Amino acid sequence: MPGPAAASLLTEITAGLSSGHDLHDLLQRFLDPVVRLAGAQGGAVRLLSETGDHLHLVSQAGPTPARCAADRPVDRHCGHCGAAADGAQVVWSADTSACHGQQQPAPAMLTVPLQHRGRVLGVYNLFFSDGAEPRAEVQALLKSVGELLGLALDNARLEAASLRATLTHERQMMAAEVHDSVAQSLAYVKMRLPLLHDAMRARDDTSAERYFEDVRGAVSQAHSSLRGILTDLRTPMDPQGLAHALDTSVASFRRSSGTELEFVNELPELKLEPEQEVQVFHIVQEALSNIARHAAARHARLHIARARRGEVQILIEDDGTGLPAATPGHGSHYGLEIMVERARHIGGSLAVGARSGGGTRVALAFPWRGADTLPQPGGAL
């Protein structure tokens, strides 16, 4: 194998790795020059399945035995391919007639593992009609090619795993946005419609008008939130900031629920990053929504204060019936999981548990650079 041609091949593969070429295209393009430089008559590449049980044909070049050219999965432990994959080593076989299921002579075959850091991700075969085994230095070069392509395969799988994780996270955040905006508004409508119906049947025009306005406002809010999600993939934050958004939520809670809410904000000048404001607001909104829908509480309290050095704490407490008996991940706890994820997203933590004296206590703590200059937190409900 000529030295300059071999060096050129390795350079081409390395350039392909760094330029982000399509992996299957790279596997196909490298095969032709490898076949020529090795003096082979043909070649094929097979990759291991995700489960690692089978080898699948992904590219071929030149004349190859019928069974090697067949587009069907092969057991990863089968014959010479299995020996190369299991042993992570180059395997030479002068007689492959049994492997190819035929009695007449078959081409000799060199099988090279595609591996990275000891992990085999596939193999490539080179077929030789003259039966002459490639020299040791040629096999060493072909092994280096296999290691470079193994690196490419490993990088591709890592990128695919990263993409799947990113898509999963985006879907979870989208579900959180829908839950915290549209779903909450529709749940409120569902609660108000029976009251509206009862008022209409009782010909209580005053109550009916009030419930109708509540429903209309909630539907309008749901529509606005959905439009924001579709255009910005998130519910838009109150342009006047977190403090104004919380004041609005508190006013809405007091107007629409039968629970008396005390709002104590020791940090009226609290300024957060836009992403922090969004996550904090939705956590508080969800906690208040849970009180309105499930707690049957007489009193509730929202308290914003300094927690400890470098942190702000927001407490949402009520004297209601306490947490449902369901386990996290089921039913109404889906909202709790979203709250926990939102807290993690801003580097904070969320603790949800029983309140001393009955009811539920939700404590959100998150870092803020200005917290060191804030006053100490106050008391509880």
C-alpha positions in Angstrom: 0.0 0.0 0.0 1.6 3.3 -1.1 2.5 5.5 1.8 1.2 8.8 0.3 -2.1 7.2 -0.6 -2.6 5.7 2.9 -1.8 9.1 4.5 -4.3 10.8 2.1 -7.0 8.3 3.1 -6.5 8.9 6.8 -6.5 12.6 6.3 -9.7 12.4 4.3 -11.4 10.4 7.0 -10.2 12.8 9.7 -11.4 15.7 7.7 -14.8 14.0 7.3 -15.1 13.6 11.1 -14.3 17.3 11.7 -16.6 18.7 9.0 -19.7 17.0 10.2 -20.4 14.9 7.0 -23.3 12.5 7.1 -22.1 9.4 8.7 -23.5 6.9 6.2 -22.0 9.1 3.4 -18.6 9.0 5.1 -18.8 5.2 5.4 -19.6 4.8 1.8 -17.0 7.3 0.6 -14.2 5.7 2.6 -14.9 2.2 1.3 -13.9 2.6 -2.3 -10.4 4.0 -1.6 -9.8 1.4 1.1 -10.7 -1.4 -1.3 -8.3 0.0 -3.9 -5.4 0.6 -1.5 -5.8 -2.8 0.1 -5.8 -4.5 -3.3 -9.2 -6.1 -2.5 -12.0 -6.8 -5.0 -14.8 -5.5 -2.9 -15.9 -4.5 0.6 -18.9 -4.1 2.9 -19.6 -2.3 6.2 -22.0 -3.5 8.9 -23.0 -1.7 12.0 -24.2 -3.1 15.3 -27.9 -2.5 16.1 -28.9 -0.4 19.1 -29.4 -3.6 21.2 -26.0 -4.9 20.0 -27.5 -8.2 18.9 -27.2 -7.9 15.1 -25.0 -6.4 12.4 -26.8 -4.4 9.6 -25.4 -3.7 6.2 -25.0 0.0 5.6 -22.6 0.3 2.6 -20.7 -1.9 0.1 -18.3 -1.4 -2.8 -17.2 -3.6 -5.7 -18.1 -7.3 -6.1 -19.1 -8.9 -2.8 -20.4 -12.4 -2.0 -24.2 -12.7 -2.3 -24.7 -13.2 1.4 -22.5 -10.3 2.4 -24.4 -8.0 -0.1 -27.8 -9.1 1.2 -29.6 -6.4 3.1 -30.5 -8.5 6.1 -29.4 -8.5 9.7 -26.6 -10.9 10.8 -26.1 -12.3 14.3 -23.3 -10.3 15.9 -21.6 -13.6 16.9 -21.8 -15.1 13.4 -18.6 -16.5 11.8 -15.6 -14.3 11.1 -17.6 -11.0 11.6 -18.6 -12.2 15.1 -15.0 -13.2 15.8 -13.8 -9.7 14.9 -16.7 -8.0 16.8 -16.3 -10.2 19.9 -12.5 -10.1 20.0 -12.1 -6.4 18.9 -9.4 -7.6 16.5 -8.6 -8.0 12.8 -9.6 -11.4 11.5 -8.3 -13.0 8.3 -9.9 -16.0 6.7 -8.6 -17.6 3.5 -11.7 -19.8 3.1 -15.2 -18.3 3.6 -17.2 -20.9 1.7 -18.9 -22.0 4.9 -19.6 -18.5 5.9 -21.3 -17.7 2.6 -23.3 -21.0 2.5 -21.7 -22.4 -0.7 -19.5 -25.4 -1.5 -17.4 -23.8 -4.3 -14.4 -21.6 -3.3 -15.3 -18.2 -2.0 -13.1 -15.0 -1.7 -10.8 -14.7 1.2 -11.9 -12.1 3.7 -10.4 -9.6 6.1 -12.7 -8.4 8.8 -11.8 -5.2 10.7 -13.7 -4.0 13.8 -15.0 -0.4 14.0 -14.1 0.4 17.5 -13.6 3.3 19.9 -12.0 2.9 23.4 -12.5 -0.8 23.4 -16.2 -0.7 22.3 -17.0 -2.3 19.0 -19.7 -0.5 17.0 -19.5 -2.5 13.8 -17.1 -4.2 11.3 -16.0 -3.8 7.7 -15.1 -6.6 5.3 -12.6 -6.7 2.5 -12.7 -9.5 -0.1 -9.7 -10.9 -1.9 -10.1 -13.1 -5.0 -6.4 -14.1 -5.0 -6.4 -15.4 -1.5 -3.3 -13.4 -0.5 -3.3 -12.1 3.1 -2.5 -8.4 3.3 0.9 -7.6 4.8 1.1 -6.7 8.6 1.6 -3.0 7.9 -1.4 -2.9 5.7 -3.5 -4.6 8.3 -2.3 -2.1 10.9 -3.3 0.7 8.7 -6.8 -0.9 8.1 -7.1 -1.2 11.9 -6.4 2.5 12.3 -9.1 3.3 9.7 -11.5 1.1 11.8 -10.6 3.1 14.9 -11.2 6.4 13.2 -14.5 5.3 11.9 -15.4 3.9 15.3 -14.7 7.4 16.7 -17.1 8.8 14.1 -19.8 6.2 15.0 -19.4 6.9 18.7 -19.7 10.7 18.2 -22.8 10.2 16.0 -24.5 8.1 18.7 -23.6 10.6 21.4 -25.1 13.4 19.2 -28.2 11.3 18.6 -28.5 10.7 22.4 -28.0 14.4 23.1 -30.6 15.3 20.5 -33.1 12.9 22.0 -32.5 14.4 25.5 -32.9 17.9 24.1 -36.2 17.0 22.4 -37.5 15.3 25.5 -36.6 18.3 27.6 -38.3 20.7 25.1 -41.5 18.5 25.1 -41.5 18.5 28.9 -41.2 22.3 29.0 -43.9 22.7 26.4 -46.2 20.4 28.5 -45.3 22.6 31.5 -46.2 25.8 29.6 -49.6 24.3 28.5 -50.3 23.0 32.0 -49.4 26.3 33.7 -51.4 28.4 31.3 -54.1 26.9 29.2 -54.9 23.9 31.5 -55.2 26.1 34.6 -57.6 28.5 32.8 -59.7 25.6 31.5 -59.8 24.0 35.0 -61.1 27.3 36.4 -63.8 27.4 33.7 -64.8 23.9 34.6 -65.2 24.9 38.2 -67.2 28.0 37.4 -69.6 26.5 34.8 -71.7 24.5 37.4 -72.0 27.7 39.5 -73.1 29.6 36.5 -75.7 26.9 35.6 -77.1 26.9 39.1 -77.4 30.7 39.2 -79.2 30.6 35.8 -81.7 27.9 37.0 -82.3 29.9 40.2 -82.7 33.1 38.1 -80.1 34.7 40.2 -79.0 37.3 37.6 -76.4 39.0 39.8 -74.5 35.8 40.5 -75.0 34.5 37.0 -73.5 37.7 35.6 -70.5 37.4 37.9 -69.8 33.8 37.0 -70.2 34.6 33.3 -67.6 37.3 33.6 -65.3 34.9 35.4 -65.7 32.3 32.6 -65.2 34.9 29.9 -62.1 36.2 31.5 -60.6 32.7 31.9 -61.4 31.7 28.3 -59.8 35.0 27.1 -56.7 34.2 29.2 -56.5 30.7 27.9 -56.7 32.0 24.3 -54.1 34.6 24.9 -51.8 32.0 26.6 -52.3 29.5 23.8 -51.5 32.2 21.2 -48.3 33.1 23.1 -47.3 29.4 23.2 -47.8 28.9 19.5 -45.9 32.1 18.6 -43.2 32.1 21.2 -43.3 28.5 22.6 -43.9 30.0 26.0 -46.6 32.0 27.8 -45.4 35.6 27.7 -44.3 37.1 31.0 -46.0 40.2 32.4 -44.1 43.1 30.8 -44.2 45.0 34.1 -42.2 42.3 35.9 -42.6 39.6 38.5 -43.9 41.8 41.3 -46.8 43.1 39.1 -47.5 39.6 37.8 -47.8 38.2 41.4 -50.0 41.1 42.5 -52.3 40.3 39.5 -52.4 36.6 40.4 -53.1 37.4 44.1 -56.0 39.7 43.1 -57.4 37.0 40.8 -57.1 34.4 43.5 -58.9 36.5 46.1 -61.6 37.3 43.6 -62.2 33.8 42.3 -61.7 31.6 45.4 -63.3 31.3 48.8 -59.9 31.3 50.5 -58.6 34.4 52.3 -55.0 35.0 51.0 -52.4 37.1 52.9 -49.6 38.4 50.6 -46.4 39.5 52.3 -43.6 40.7 50.0 -40.5 41.8 51.9 -38.7 42.3 48.7 -40.7 44.7 46.6 -37.6 45.8 44.6 -36.6 42.2 43.8 -35.3 42.1 40.2 -34.6 38.8 38.6 -33.3 37.6 35.2 -36.2 37.1 32.7 -35.9 33.3 32.8 -36.0 33.3 36.6 -39.1 35.5 36.6 -40.9 33.2 34.3 -40.1 30.0 36.3 -40.8 31.7 39.7 -44.1 33.1 38.6 -45.3 29.8 37.2 -44.4 28.0 40.4 -46.3 30.4 42.5 -49.2 30.4 40.1 -49.4 26.6 40.2 -49.2 26.5 44.0 -52.1 29.0 44.3 -54.1 27.1 41.7 -53.7 23.9 43.7 -55.0 25.7 46.8 -58.0 27.0 44.9 -58.8 23.6 43.4 -57.9 21.0 46.0 -57.1 22.4 49.4 -60.6 23.5 50.7 -58.6 26.0 52.8 -59.9 29.0 54.8 -56.6 30.8 54.9 -53.5 30.9 52.7 -50.3 32.9 52.8 -47.8 34.0 50.1 -44.5 35.2 51.6 -41.4 36.5 49.8 -38.3 37.1 51.8 -34.6 36.4 52.1 -33.9 32.7 53.0 -30.2 32.6 53.7 -26.9 33.9 52.3 -27.3 34.3 48.5 -30.9 33.0 48.3 -34.5 34.2 48.2 -37.3 32.1 49.6 -41.0 32.1 48.6 -43.4 30.3 50.9 -47.0 29.4 49.9 -49.0 27.9 52.8 -52.6 27.0 53.5 -54.6 25.5 56.3 -56.5 23.1 54.0 -56.8 19.3 53.7 -53.2 18.7 52.9 -51.5 16.8 50.0 -53.5 14.1 48.1 -52.6 10.5 48.8 -51.5 9.8 45.2 -47.9 9.1 44.5 -45.8 11.5 42.4 -46.1 11.0 38.7 -49.8 10.2 38.8 -52.8 12.5 38.5 -52.6 15.9 40.1 -48.9 15.4 41.0 -47.9 16.0 37.4 -48.1 19.7 38.3 -45.8 19.1 41.3 -43.2 17.5 39.1 -43.3 20.5 36.7 -42.8 22.8 39.7 -39.8 20.8 40.9 -38.3 20.9 37.3 -38.9 24.6 37.1 -37.0 25.1 40.4 -34.1 23.0 39.2 -34.0 25.0 36.0 -33.1 28.2 37.9 -30.7 26.4 40.2 -33.2 26.3 43.1 -35.0 23.7 45.1 -38.7 23.1 45.9 -39.9 21.5 49.2 -43.5 20.4 49.4 -44.9 19.0 52.6 -47.3 19.2 55.5 -47.7 22.5 57.3 -47.5 22.6 61.1 -51.1 22.8 62.3 -52.5 21.3 59.1 -52.5 22.0 55.4 -49.7 22.3 53.0 -46.4 24.2 52.8 -44.6 24.9 49.6 -41.1 26.4 49.9 -39.1 27.6 46.9 -35.5 28.7 47.4 -33.3 30.0 44.6 -30.0 31.9 44.3 -30.0 35.6 43.6 -26.9 37.8 43.6 -28.6 40.6 45.5 -29.8 38.4 48.3 -26.9 39.2 50.7 -28.2 42.7 51.2 -31.8 41.7 51.9 -33.5 41.6 55.3 -33.9 38.3 57.2 -37.1 36.3 56.5 -40.2 36.8 58.6 -42.5 34.3 60.3 -45.0 31.7 59.1 -48.7 31.4 58.7 
